[in-house]
C-alpha cells in the first residue's frame, strides 16, 4: 500500500478524524512551545481509543458495505503481489477475447501450486474503464471456465477471489449470453475433481460472484458481503428509492457474520480495525494463511469424496417451511 497516500475517511469515521486532528495539534503545540500536556494528550488518546472501539465494534451492514467499497482497499493483484509467488496470468477465452475484469492464471499460494481466478477493479478512472469496474463480460466467465478445466486436467487446486458488484448487465453482455456463461460455470464447478476454495475479499454480488463461487469451502473477509443483489438494487425494487439502501443491507443479511450463521460460508477472516485498507500486509497474510489451511485439509480427500461433499454442501443450504 502506498504509504504517502492518506486514507480517506468514511462518513461514519468523521468523529475519529476530529479526535485525531485535536491530538495532532496538541502534540505539535507541546513540541513547539515546550509545555507539559502529557495528561491532556493521554486523555485524548484514551477518548480516541474508546471512540474507535465504539464505532468499529458496532458496525451495521451498510457501514460494512461502505468499508468494503473503500477505494484504497486491496484488490486481487495486490493479494497476488503480497501473498503469492510464481504468478503467471493467462488471458483469453479462445472464443471472443480477453476480459480484464476477471483475471486468472497460475500461482503458488502457501507453497502449493494453484490456478487462481478473480475479479479485478481499478484504482483510477482509466484503470476502472479498462477493468470495467470489476464487472465481467461473458468472455471473462468463459476464460475462467477454460482455466478451471485446465486445473482439473492437471490436478491443480482452484482458488477464486470474489470482488464484484455483479456481472456486466449491458447490451453487449446480453448479446454474448452472460446468463448462459455463468450458468455453465456453476454447473461445471460441481464436476471438477480438484479442491476449490473461494474467498470473498470485497463485494460478492449476484451471479457475477457465483460464476466463480461454487466451491468446497467459501471464506469471507470480515467486512465483505455476499448477496443476490446489491443494497441499492434491492432498495430500488422494494422501496423504489436507492436512499433506502441501508435498510436493504440490514434486511438482506449480507454481512459476514450473518452468512456464517446461515452456513453460506465456512469461515470469516478478521480484518484490521477499520478495514483491510488500513493494513494490506496483515489482511493478505491472514487471507492466504486461511486459504492454505483449507487447501491442505481438502487435499487429503479423494476426488470422489470432494464431489460428494461439494454437492452435499449446496443441497443443505436453506430450509423449507411447510404449513
C-alpha positions as CSV (number, residue, x, y, z in Angstrom):
1,X,0.0,0.0,0.0
2,X,1.4,3.4,-0.9
3,X,2.4,5.0,2.4
4,X,2.4,8.5,1.2
5,X,-1.3,8.5,0.3
6,X,-3.6,9.5,3.2
7,X,-6.5,7.2,3.9
8,X,-9.8,8.9,3.0
9,X,-12.2,8.7,6.0
10,X,-15.7,7.4,5.5
11,X,-18.8,9.3,6.7
12,X,-19.2,7.5,10.0
13,X,-15.5,7.8,10.7
14,X,-15.5,11.6,10.8
15,X,-15.8,11.8,14.6
16,X,-12.5,9.9,14.8
17,X,-10.9,12.3,12.3
18,X,-11.8,15.2,14.7
19,X,-10.2,13.4,17.6
20,X,-7.1,12.7,15.5
21,X,-6.8,16.3,14.4
22,X,-7.1,17.6,18.0
23,X,-4.5,15.1,19.2
24,X,-2.1,16.0,16.4
25,X,-2.5,19.8,17.1
26,X,-1.8,19.2,20.8
27,X,1.3,17.2,20.1
28,X,2.6,19.9,17.8
29,X,1.8,22.6,20.3
30,X,3.7,20.9,23.1
31,X,6.7,20.3,20.8
32,X,6.9,24.0,19.7
33,X,6.2,25.7,22.9
34,X,7.8,23.1,25.2
35,X,4.9,22.9,27.5
36,X,3.8,20.0,29.5
37,X,0.4,18.5,28.4
38,X,1.0,14.8,28.9
39,X,-2.2,14.3,30.9
40,X,-4.3,16.0,28.3
41,X,-2.7,14.1,25.5
42,X,-3.2,10.8,27.4
43,X,-6.9,11.7,27.9
44,X,-7.4,12.5,24.2
45,X,-5.7,9.2,23.3
46,X,-8.0,7.3,25.7
47,X,-11.1,9.0,24.2
48,X,-9.9,8.3,20.7
49,X,-9.4,4.6,21.5
50,X,-12.8,4.4,23.1
51,X,-14.4,6.1,20.1
52,X,-12.7,3.6,17.8
53,X,-13.9,0.6,19.8
54,X,-17.4,2.1,19.9
55,X,-17.6,2.8,16.1
56,X,-15.8,-0.3,14.8
57,X,-17.3,-2.6,17.4
58,X,-20.9,-1.7,16.4
59,X,-20.7,-1.5,12.6
60,X,-24.0,-2.1,10.8
61,X,-24.3,-3.9,7.5
62,X,-24.4,-0.6,5.5
63,X,-21.3,0.7,7.1
64,X,-19.5,-2.5,6.3
65,X,-20.6,-2.1,2.7
66,X,-19.0,1.3,2.7
67,X,-15.8,-0.1,4.1
68,X,-15.6,-2.9,1.5
69,X,-16.1,-0.3,-1.3
70,X,-13.3,1.9,0.0
71,X,-11.1,2.9,-3.0
72,X,-7.9,2.1,-1.1
73,X,-8.9,-1.5,-0.2
74,X,-6.5,-4.1,-1.6
75,X,-7.7,-5.8,-4.8
76,X,-6.8,-9.2,-6.3
77,X,-3.5,-8.1,-7.9
78,X,-2.4,-6.7,-4.5
79,X,-3.2,-10.1,-2.9
80,X,-1.1,-11.9,-5.5
81,X,1.8,-9.4,-5.2
82,X,1.9,-9.6,-1.4
83,X,0.8,-13.2,-0.8
84,X,1.7,-15.4,-3.7
85,X,4.7,-16.3,-5.8
86,X,5.3,-17.6,-9.3
87,X,2.3,-15.7,-10.6
88,X,1.6,-16.2,-14.3
89,X,-1.6,-14.6,-15.7
90,X,-3.2,-16.2,-18.7
91,X,-5.7,-14.4,-21.0
92,X,-8.4,-15.1,-23.5
93,X,-11.4,-17.4,-23.7
94,X,-10.4,-18.8,-27.1
95,X,-13.8,-17.7,-28.5
96,X,-14.2,-13.9,-28.3
97,X,-11.5,-12.1,-26.5
98,X,-9.8,-11.2,-23.2
99,X,-11.8,-9.7,-20.3
100,X,-9.7,-7.6,-17.9
101,X,-12.4,-7.5,-15.2
102,X,-11.9,-11.2,-14.5
103,X,-8.3,-12.5,-14.5
104,X,-6.7,-15.8,-13.8
105,X,-3.7,-18.0,-14.2
106,X,-1.1,-20.0,-12.2
107,X,0.3,-19.1,-8.8
108,X,1.9,-20.6,-5.7
109,X,0.0,-19.9,-2.5
110,X,1.2,-21.3,0.8
111,X,3.8,-23.5,-1.1
112,X,1.1,-25.1,-3.2
113,X,0.7,-24.6,-6.9
114,X,-2.9,-23.5,-7.8
115,X,-5.0,-22.0,-10.6
116,X,-6.3,-18.6,-9.4
117,X,-9.3,-16.7,-10.6
118,X,-10.8,-13.4,-9.5
119,X,-12.3,-10.0,-10.2
120,X,-10.0,-7.0,-10.5
121,X,-11.2,-3.4,-10.0
122,X,-9.3,-0.3,-11.0
123,X,-7.7,2.5,-8.8
124,X,-8.5,5.4,-11.1
125,X,-10.9,6.3,-13.9
126,X,-8.6,5.0,-16.7
127,X,-8.0,1.7,-15.0
128,X,-11.6,1.3,-13.9
129,X,-12.7,1.7,-17.5
130,X,-10.2,-0.9,-18.6
131,X,-11.3,-3.3,-15.8
132,X,-15.0,-2.3,-16.3
133,X,-15.3,-1.6,-12.6
134,X,-14.8,-5.3,-11.8
135,X,-17.9,-6.3,-13.8
136,X,-17.0,-9.2,-16.1
137,X,-18.5,-9.9,-19.5
138,X,-19.3,-13.4,-20.7
139,X,-15.8,-13.9,-22.1
140,X,-14.5,-13.4,-18.6
141,X,-16.5,-16.3,-17.3
142,X,-15.6,-18.4,-20.3
143,X,-11.9,-17.6,-19.7
144,X,-12.4,-18.7,-16.1
145,X,-14.0,-22.0,-17.2
146,X,-11.1,-22.6,-19.6
147,X,-8.6,-22.2,-16.7
148,X,-10.7,-24.3,-14.3
149,X,-10.8,-27.1,-16.9
150,X,-7.0,-26.8,-17.2
151,X,-6.7,-27.1,-13.4
152,X,-8.9,-30.2,-13.4
153,X,-6.8,-31.8,-16.2
154,X,-3.5,-31.3,-14.4
155,X,-4.8,-31.9,-10.8
156,X,-4.3,-28.3,-9.5
157,X,-6.5,-26.8,-6.8
158,X,-8.6,-23.8,-7.8
159,X,-8.7,-20.6,-5.7
160,X,-11.1,-17.9,-6.6
161,X,-11.1,-14.4,-5.2
162,X,-14.6,-12.7,-5.4
163,X,-14.9,-8.9,-5.6
164,X,-17.6,-7.7,-7.9
165,X,-20.9,-5.7,-7.7
166,X,-22.1,-8.2,-10.3
167,X,-21.6,-9.3,-13.9
168,X,-21.9,-6.6,-16.5
169,X,-25.6,-6.2,-17.4
170,X,-25.2,-4.2,-20.6
171,X,-26.4,-5.0,-24.1
172,X,-23.0,-6.4,-25.3
173,X,-23.1,-8.8,-22.4
174,X,-26.6,-9.9,-23.2
175,X,-25.7,-10.3,-26.8
176,X,-22.9,-12.6,-25.9
177,X,-25.1,-14.6,-23.5
178,X,-23.9,-13.7,-20.0
179,X,-26.6,-15.7,-18.2
180,X,-25.6,-18.9,-20.1
181,X,-21.8,-18.3,-19.4
182,X,-22.5,-18.0,-15.6
183,X,-24.9,-21.0,-15.6
184,X,-22.4,-23.2,-17.4
185,X,-19.7,-22.3,-14.9
186,X,-22.0,-23.1,-12.0
187,X,-22.8,-26.5,-13.5
188,X,-19.2,-27.3,-14.4
189,X,-17.8,-26.4,-11.0
190,X,-19.8,-29.1,-9.4
191,X,-17.9,-31.7,-11.5
192,X,-14.3,-30.7,-11.1
193,X,-12.3,-33.3,-9.2
194,X,-9.9,-30.9,-7.6
195,X,-10.2,-28.8,-4.4
196,X,-11.9,-25.4,-4.9
197,X,-11.6,-22.6,-2.3
198,X,-13.5,-19.3,-2.9
199,X,-12.7,-16.1,-0.9
200,X,-15.0,-13.1,-0.9
201,X,-12.4,-10.3,-0.5
202,X,-14.8,-7.4,-1.3
203,X,-18.2,-7.3,-2.9
204,X,-19.9,-10.6,-3.7
205,X,-22.7,-9.5,-6.0
206,X,-25.2,-11.9,-7.6
207,X,-24.4,-14.2,-10.5
208,X,-21.2,-12.2,-11.1
209,X,-19.9,-13.8,-7.8
210,X,-21.5,-17.2,-8.3
211,X,-19.9,-17.6,-11.7
212,X,-16.6,-18.4,-9.9
213,X,-18.0,-19.1,-6.5
214,X,-19.1,-22.8,-6.4
215,X,-16.5,-24.2,-4.0
216,X,-15.8,-26.8,-1.4
217,X,-15.0,-24.0,1.1
218,X,-16.2,-20.4,0.9
219,X,-14.4,-17.9,3.1
220,X,-15.2,-14.2,3.5
221,X,-13.3,-11.2,4.9
222,X,-14.9,-9.6,8.0
223,X,-16.3,-6.6,6.2
224,X,-17.1,-8.2,2.8
225,X,-20.6,-9.1,1.7
226,X,-22.2,-11.8,-0.4
227,X,-25.7,-11.2,-1.8
228,X,-28.1,-12.0,-4.5
229,X,-28.4,-8.2,-5.2
230,X,-26.7,-5.0,-4.1
231,X,-28.4,-3.0,-1.3
232,X,-29.1,-0.2,-3.8
233,X,-30.6,-2.6,-6.3
234,X,-32.8,-4.1,-3.6
235,X,-33.9,-0.6,-2.4
236,X,-34.8,0.4,-6.0
237,X,-37.1,-2.6,-6.3
238,X,-38.7,-2.7,-2.9
239,X,-38.8,0.9,-1.9
240,X,-38.5,2.5,-5.4
241,X,-35.7,4.6,-3.9
242,X,-32.0,3.9,-3.6
243,X,-31.9,6.1,-0.5
244,X,-33.2,3.0,1.4
245,X,-30.0,1.1,0.8
246,X,-29.1,1.0,4.5
247,X,-32.4,-0.7,5.3
248,X,-32.0,-3.1,2.4
249,X,-28.5,-4.0,3.6
250,X,-30.0,-4.9,7.0
251,X,-32.9,-6.9,5.6
252,X,-30.7,-8.9,3.1
253,X,-28.5,-10.3,5.9
254,X,-25.4,-9.8,3.7
255,X,-22.7,-9.4,6.4
256,X,-20.1,-12.0,7.0
257,X,-21.4,-12.9,10.5
258,X,-24.9,-13.4,9.1
259,X,-23.6,-15.5,6.3
260,X,-21.7,-17.7,8.8
261,X,-24.8,-18.1,10.9
262,X,-26.8,-19.1,7.7
263,X,-24.0,-21.6,6.8
264,X,-23.3,-20.0,3.5
265,X,-19.6,-19.6,4.3
266,X,-17.3,-21.7,6.3
267,X,-15.1,-19.1,7.9
268,X,-14.9,-15.3,8.5
269,X,-11.3,-13.9,8.1
270,X,-10.7,-11.0,10.5
271,X,-9.6,-7.6,9.2
272,X,-7.5,-4.9,10.8
273,X,-9.5,-2.4,12.9
274,X,-11.2,0.0,10.5
275,X,-10.9,-2.3,7.4
276,X,-8.5,-4.0,5.1
277,X,-7.4,-0.7,3.5
278,X,-5.7,0.2,6.8
279,X,-3.2,-2.7,6.7
280,X,-2.8,-4.5,3.4
281,X,0.0,-6.8,4.6
282,X,-1.8,-8.3,7.6
283,X,-5.0,-8.7,5.6
284,X,-3.3,-10.5,2.8
285,X,-1.3,-12.7,5.2
286,X,-4.4,-13.7,7.2
287,X,-6.3,-14.4,3.9
288,X,-3.5,-16.5,2.4
289,X,-3.0,-18.5,5.6
290,X,-6.6,-19.4,5.7
291,X,-6.6,-20.4,2.0
292,X,-3.5,-22.6,2.6
293,X,-5.2,-24.2,5.7
294,X,-8.3,-25.2,3.8
295,X,-6.4,-26.3,0.7
296,X,-4.3,-28.6,3.0
297,X,-7.5,-30.1,4.5
298,X,-9.2,-30.6,1.1
299,X,-6.1,-32.1,-0.5
300,X,-6.5,-35.1,1.9
301,X,-9.9,-36.0,0.4
302,X,-10.3,-38.3,-2.6
303,X,-11.8,-36.8,-5.8
304,X,-14.9,-38.8,-5.2
305,X,-15.3,-37.5,-1.7
306,X,-14.7,-33.9,-2.9
307,X,-17.5,-34.2,-5.4
308,X,-19.9,-35.8,-2.9
309,X,-19.2,-33.2,-0.2
310,X,-19.5,-30.3,-2.6
311,X,-22.9,-31.4,-3.7
312,X,-24.0,-32.1,-0.1
313,X,-22.8,-28.6,0.9
314,X,-25.1,-26.8,-1.6
315,X,-28.0,-29.2,-1.1
316,X,-28.0,-28.4,2.6
317,X,-28.3,-24.6,2.2
318,X,-31.6,-23.1,3.1
319,X,-34.7,-24.7,4.6
320,X,-38.3,-25.4,3.6
321,X,-41.2,-24.4,5.9
322,X,-44.5,-26.3,5.4
323,X,-47.7,-25.0,6.8
